Amino acid sequence: MNVPARLRTAFERAYEGLLRREISGAPKHVAIIQDGNRRYARKQGEDTAEGYQAGADTTERVLDWCAELGVEELTLYAFSTENFERPEEQLQPLFDLLEGKLREFADADRVHEQEVRVRALGDVGMLPERVREAVDYAEARTVGHEGFTLNIALAYGGRNELLGAVHEVAEDVADGSLAASDVDVAEVESRLYRSPVRDVDLIIRTGGDERTSNFLPWHANGNEAAVFFCTPYWPEFSKVDLLRGIRTYEAREESWRRARTKRAVALVRSLAATETEAARAVAGRLRETLPSGDAAEMEEVLESSGETAD
């Protein structure tokens, strides 16, 4: 059944309003796998290049939505190392688009008004010179901005990123310039592709596939980021889809909060039965990490055992 555009728009606005009421904030860092540009083009009976152009238009809208919702960093999976295996007739239009959009974005008034900083993540040296120059131009034009961070993953592969970092660490340990005991999280992160400012809170993948495709394994999987898979192709991605992703993130965070509180209360209850001093000490430390309502629940546990967490 074909739904009139007017009714469809009214429904989407109502649904968007409902979603806005259901979420209380936004994740700080969202990463998106922009899948489905070519399939969208085929569905529309258009050339592949038209699909990528439509996807680029969606990217600009998503930037506005993120800024509106309070997201502070956005990472887009624009071109993977596996993409180099595509036929030349598909690669050149894509490189044209990347070059053009990087330069266009770097010169856009709203980018500078909103203090958007553009950074490339990946083995940029693998890209054609004209795209590398566009990357350098966009980064140089926005280097001082601090309002919003846009990371564009180009020639990116998560395994390659980690493997390169491991090789560098191993070489430095072997030649004595780095002690094995000094290898920690910060040391590894310093050797990743121009590391994102913060860990990823939410990964979104469009196009219907339910996999994260080697995307940001250290910053997303390592942070146990929430993941939202949706069926629209990237050019069809809407603000409602973004809000649904944020709702998934908040539901996951709330589930974790409840589980963390349950474990904390169970620990205090177990200790309070036999080790009251230890229970008071543990409750005092945990109280600082839990919301006030959850901390109050621990107080009740101690009070019921004749102690308080002073």
C-alpha positions as CSV (number, residue, x, y, z in Angstrom):
1,M,0.0,0.0,0.0
2,N,1.4,3.4,-1.0
3,V,1.2,5.9,1.9
4,P,0.7,9.5,0.8
5,A,3.9,11.6,1.4
6,R,2.0,14.0,3.6
7,L,0.8,11.3,6.0
8,R,4.2,9.7,6.0
9,T,5.8,13.0,6.9
10,A,3.3,13.5,9.7
11,F,4.0,10.0,11.1
12,E,7.7,10.5,11.0
13,R,7.4,13.8,12.9
14,A,5.2,12.2,15.5
15,Y,7.6,9.3,15.9
16,E,10.6,11.6,16.1
17,G,8.9,13.6,18.9
18,L,8.2,10.3,20.7
19,L,11.8,9.2,20.5
20,R,13.1,12.6,21.6
21,R,11.0,12.3,24.8
22,E,12.3,8.8,25.4
23,I,16.0,9.7,25.4
24,S,17.6,11.9,28.0
25,G,20.8,12.8,26.2
26,A,23.3,11.6,23.6
27,P,26.5,9.5,23.5
28,K,29.6,11.6,23.2
29,H,31.1,9.6,20.3
30,V,29.1,8.0,17.5
31,A,30.7,5.9,14.7
32,I,28.8,5.1,11.6
33,I,29.4,2.4,8.9
34,Q,27.7,4.0,5.9
35,D,26.6,0.9,4.0
36,G,24.3,0.7,1.1
37,N,25.2,3.5,-1.3
38,R,25.6,1.2,-4.3
39,R,22.5,-0.8,-3.5
40,Y,20.5,2.4,-3.2
41,A,21.8,3.5,-6.6
42,R,20.7,0.2,-8.1
43,K,17.3,0.5,-6.5
44,Q,16.9,4.0,-8.0
45,G,18.1,2.8,-11.4
46,E,21.1,5.2,-11.2
47,D,24.8,4.9,-11.5
48,T,27.0,4.0,-8.5
49,A,28.4,7.5,-8.4
50,E,24.9,8.9,-7.9
51,G,24.5,6.6,-4.9
52,Y,27.7,7.9,-3.3
53,Q,26.6,11.5,-4.0
54,A,23.3,10.8,-2.2
55,G,25.2,9.3,0.7
56,A,27.4,12.4,0.9
57,D,24.2,14.5,1.2
58,T,23.1,12.3,4.1
59,T,26.4,12.8,5.8
60,E,25.9,16.6,5.9
61,R,22.4,16.1,7.4
62,V,23.8,13.7,10.0
63,L,26.4,16.3,11.1
64,D,23.7,18.8,11.8
65,W,21.6,16.2,13.7
66,C,24.6,15.2,15.9
67,A,25.4,18.9,16.7
68,E,21.7,19.4,17.6
69,L,21.6,16.4,19.9
70,G,24.8,17.0,21.7
71,V,27.1,14.4,20.1
72,E,30.7,15.7,20.3
73,E,32.5,13.4,18.0
74,L,31.5,11.6,14.8
75,T,33.5,9.0,13.0
76,L,32.4,7.9,9.5
77,Y,33.7,4.7,7.8
78,A,34.1,6.3,4.3
79,F,36.7,4.0,2.7
80,S,38.2,0.7,4.0
81,T,41.4,-1.0,2.9
82,E,39.2,-3.7,1.3
83,N,37.6,-1.1,-0.9
84,F,40.8,-0.9,-2.9
85,E,39.8,-4.3,-4.4
86,R,36.9,-2.8,-6.3
87,P,37.1,-2.2,-10.0
88,E,38.9,0.9,-11.2
89,E,35.7,2.3,-12.8
90,Q,34.1,2.3,-9.3
91,L,37.2,3.7,-7.5
92,Q,37.8,6.8,-9.5
93,P,34.4,8.3,-9.1
94,L,34.6,7.6,-5.4
95,F,38.0,9.3,-5.1
96,D,36.6,12.2,-7.1
97,L,33.8,12.5,-4.5
98,L,36.1,12.2,-1.5
99,E,38.4,14.9,-2.9
100,G,35.6,17.3,-3.7
101,K,33.7,16.8,-0.5
102,L,36.8,17.2,1.7
103,R,37.6,20.5,0.0
104,E,34.0,21.7,0.0
105,F,33.6,20.9,3.6
106,A,36.8,22.6,4.6
107,D,35.6,25.8,3.0
108,A,32.0,25.7,4.3
109,D,31.0,28.6,6.4
110,R,28.9,26.5,8.8
111,V,32.0,24.2,9.5
112,H,33.9,27.2,10.8
113,E,30.9,28.8,12.5
114,Q,30.3,25.5,14.4
115,E,34.1,25.0,15.0
116,V,34.2,21.5,13.3
117,R,37.6,19.9,13.2
118,V,38.1,17.4,10.4
119,R,40.6,14.5,10.8
120,A,41.4,11.5,8.7
121,L,41.9,8.1,10.3
122,G,43.7,5.3,8.4
123,D,46.6,4.6,6.1
124,V,46.1,7.8,4.1
125,G,49.4,7.2,2.2
126,M,47.6,4.5,0.2
127,L,45.2,7.0,-1.3
128,P,45.8,8.9,-4.6
129,E,47.8,12.0,-4.2
130,R,44.9,14.3,-5.0
131,V,42.9,12.8,-2.2
132,R,45.8,13.0,0.2
133,E,46.2,16.7,-0.7
134,A,42.5,17.2,0.0
135,V,42.9,15.5,3.4
136,D,45.8,17.8,4.2
137,Y,43.8,20.8,3.1
138,A,40.7,19.9,5.3
139,E,42.8,19.2,8.3
140,A,44.9,22.4,8.0
141,R,41.8,24.5,7.5
142,T,40.1,23.2,10.6
143,V,43.0,22.3,12.9
144,G,42.2,25.0,15.5
145,H,38.5,24.1,15.9
146,E,37.2,22.6,19.1
147,G,33.4,22.6,18.8
148,F,33.0,19.2,17.2
149,T,35.3,16.5,15.9
150,L,34.6,14.7,12.6
151,N,36.9,11.7,11.9
152,I,36.7,10.3,8.4
153,A,38.1,6.8,8.2
154,L,39.9,6.5,4.9
155,A,42.0,3.5,3.8
156,Y,41.1,2.2,7.2
157,G,41.3,-1.4,8.5
158,G,41.0,-2.2,12.2
159,R,43.3,-5.2,12.1
160,N,46.0,-3.3,10.2
161,E,45.8,-0.5,12.7
162,L,46.4,-2.8,15.7
163,L,49.0,-4.9,13.8
164,G,51.0,-1.7,13.0
165,A,50.9,-0.6,16.6
166,V,52.1,-4.0,17.8
167,H,54.9,-4.0,15.3
168,E,56.1,-0.6,16.4
169,V,56.0,-1.6,20.1
170,A,57.9,-4.8,19.4
171,E,60.6,-3.0,17.4
172,D,61.1,-0.4,20.2
173,V,61.2,-3.1,22.9
174,A,63.7,-5.1,20.8
175,D,66.1,-2.1,20.2
176,G,65.9,-1.1,23.9
177,S,64.1,2.3,23.4
178,L,61.0,1.0,25.2
179,A,60.9,-1.3,28.3
180,A,58.4,-4.1,28.1
181,S,57.1,-3.1,31.5
182,D,56.2,0.3,30.1
183,V,53.8,-1.1,27.5
184,D,50.4,0.0,28.6
185,V,47.1,1.2,27.1
186,A,48.4,4.7,26.6
187,E,51.5,3.4,24.8
188,V,49.4,1.4,22.3
189,E,46.9,4.2,21.7
190,S,49.8,6.6,20.9
191,R,50.7,4.4,17.9
192,L,47.2,4.0,16.4
193,Y,46.0,5.9,13.3
194,R,45.6,9.5,14.7
195,S,43.5,8.2,17.6
196,P,40.0,9.5,18.1
197,V,39.7,11.9,21.0
198,R,37.6,9.5,23.0
199,D,36.3,5.9,23.0
200,V,33.3,5.1,20.9
201,D,30.0,4.9,22.7
202,L,27.7,3.9,19.8
203,I,28.3,2.2,16.4
204,I,25.6,2.5,13.8
205,R,25.5,0.4,10.6
206,T,23.1,1.0,7.8
207,G,22.1,-1.2,5.0
208,G,20.8,-4.3,6.9
209,D,24.1,-6.2,7.5
210,E,24.7,-7.1,11.2
211,R,28.5,-6.9,11.5
212,T,31.0,-4.2,12.5
213,S,33.4,-4.9,9.6
214,N,36.8,-4.5,11.4
215,F,35.8,-0.9,12.4
216,L,37.6,0.7,15.3
217,P,38.2,-2.5,17.3
218,W,40.3,-0.8,20.0
219,H,38.1,2.3,20.6
220,A,34.7,0.5,20.1
221,N,35.0,-3.1,21.0
222,G,37.5,-2.2,23.7
223,N,34.9,0.1,25.2
224,E,32.1,-2.4,24.6
225,A,30.2,0.2,22.6
226,A,26.5,-0.2,22.0
227,V,25.7,-1.3,18.4
228,F,22.6,-0.4,16.4
229,F,22.0,-2.1,13.0
230,C,19.3,-0.7,10.8
231,T,17.9,-1.6,7.3
232,P,17.8,1.8,5.4
233,Y,20.6,2.3,2.9
234,W,22.9,5.1,3.9
235,P,21.3,7.7,1.5
236,E,17.9,6.8,3.2
237,F,19.2,7.2,6.8
238,S,16.9,9.6,8.7
239,K,16.9,11.5,11.9
240,V,14.5,8.9,13.3
241,D,17.1,6.2,12.6
242,L,19.7,8.2,14.5
243,L,17.4,8.7,17.5
244,R,16.6,4.9,17.5
245,G,20.3,4.3,17.7
246,I,20.7,6.7,20.6
247,R,17.8,5.0,22.3
248,T,19.6,1.6,22.0
249,Y,22.7,3.2,23.5
250,E,20.7,4.6,26.5
251,A,18.9,1.3,27.1
252,R,22.3,-0.5,27.1
253,E,23.7,2.1,29.6
254,E,20.7,1.7,31.8
255,S,21.0,-2.1,31.8
256,W,24.6,-1.8,32.7
257,R,23.8,0.6,35.5
258,R,21.2,-1.7,37.0
259,A,23.6,-4.7,36.7
260,R,26.4,-2.7,38.4
261,T,24.1,-1.6,41.2
262,K,22.8,-5.2,41.7
263,R,26.4,-6.5,42.0
264,A,27.4,-3.7,44.4
265,V,24.4,-4.2,46.7
266,A,24.9,-8.0,46.7
267,L,28.6,-7.5,47.6
268,V,27.7,-5.2,50.5
269,R,24.9,-7.5,51.7
270,S,27.3,-10.5,51.7
271,L,30.0,-8.6,53.7
272,A,27.5,-7.1,56.1
273,A,26.4,-10.5,57.3
274,T,29.9,-11.3,58.7
275,E,32.4,-8.5,58.1
276,T,30.6,-5.2,59.0
277,E,33.7,-3.1,59.0
278,A,34.7,-4.3,55.5
279,A,31.1,-3.8,54.3
280,R,31.2,-0.2,55.5
281,A,34.5,0.4,53.7
282,V,33.3,-1.1,50.5
283,A,30.0,0.7,50.6
284,G,31.9,4.0,51.1
285,R,33.9,3.5,48.0
286,L,31.0,2.2,45.9
287,R,28.8,5.1,46.9
288,E,31.0,7.5,45.0
289,T,30.5,5.6,41.7
290,L,26.7,5.0,41.9
291,P,23.8,7.4,41.4
292,S,22.3,8.7,44.6
293,G,19.2,6.4,44.5
294,D,21.4,3.3,44.1
295,A,23.8,4.4,46.8
296,A,20.7,4.8,49.1
297,E,19.9,1.2,48.5
298,M,23.2,0.2,49.9
299,E,22.6,2.3,52.9
300,E,19.4,0.4,53.5
301,V,21.2,-2.9,53.3
302,L,23.7,-1.7,56.0
303,E,21.0,-0.3,58.2
304,S,19.1,-3.5,58.1
305,S,22.3,-5.2,59.4
306,G,22.7,-2.7,62.1
307,E,25.5,-0.6,60.4
308,T,25.7,2.6,58.3
309,A,28.2,3.6,55.6
310,D,29.6,6.6,57.4
